[in-house]
């Protein structure tokens, strides 16, 4: 199994969707369900962390001298 932290956001979402489908099927024994749930929680955290990081990057703009600056909308 590929280590969770090295997955892209898109790959993590695909794996998470697969886990959800498998758990929803009801055809998983208890031990496997617990392992799947644990993996799903790791993937959900990874996705949340990646989204937070992307949000922080989107909320910044590059200034003329190459420094990152908080994005502000001026209302005129």
N, C-alpha and C positions, 0 to 999 in steps of 0.2 A: 504494500500500500504506500503510495507516494506521500511524503511528509506534508501535512496540512499547510504549514507556514510557507511553503514554496509554491503553492498554487496561485494562479491568477484569480482575480475576482470572478471571472466568467466560469473558469473550471470549478471553483468552489461552489458556485451557485448550481451548476449541473450536478455535482456530487450531492449537494444538499437536497436537491429535488429528487434524486434517485433514492436517497435515504428515506425521505418523507413518504414516497410511494411504497417503498418496501415495508415501512412500519404501518402504513395505512392498510396494506393488504391483509394484515392479520395472520399471515402465514409464517411468522418469525417466532422462534422459540424465545423464551425469556432472556437467556444469556446473550443471544445474538441481538435481541431488541435493546438490551442495556448497552451493549457495545456500539450499536448503530446510533442510539440516542446520544451517547458520549461523543462520538465522532461528529454527529450533527451539531452539537453545541459548540464544538471547536470550530467547525466550518462557519456557523452563524457569527461567532465572535470575530473570526478572520474577516468575514464580509463586512461586518460593522466597522471594524478598525480600518479597512481599506476605504470604505465610504467616508468615514470621518476624515481620513487623510486627504482624499480627493476633494472633499468640501473645503478643507483648509487651503489647499492649493488654488481652488477656483476662486476663493475669496481674496486672493492676492493678485495684484497685477505687477508686471515688470515695469519699473520706471526707466527713464532714459539712461541712467547711469548703471543699469543692470541690477539694482537692488530691488528686493521684493517689498511691496508696500501694501498695506491694507486697502481694500477696495472700498471706496465711498461714493455714494451717489449724491450729487448736489442737486437740490430742488430749487429751481429758479423760475 
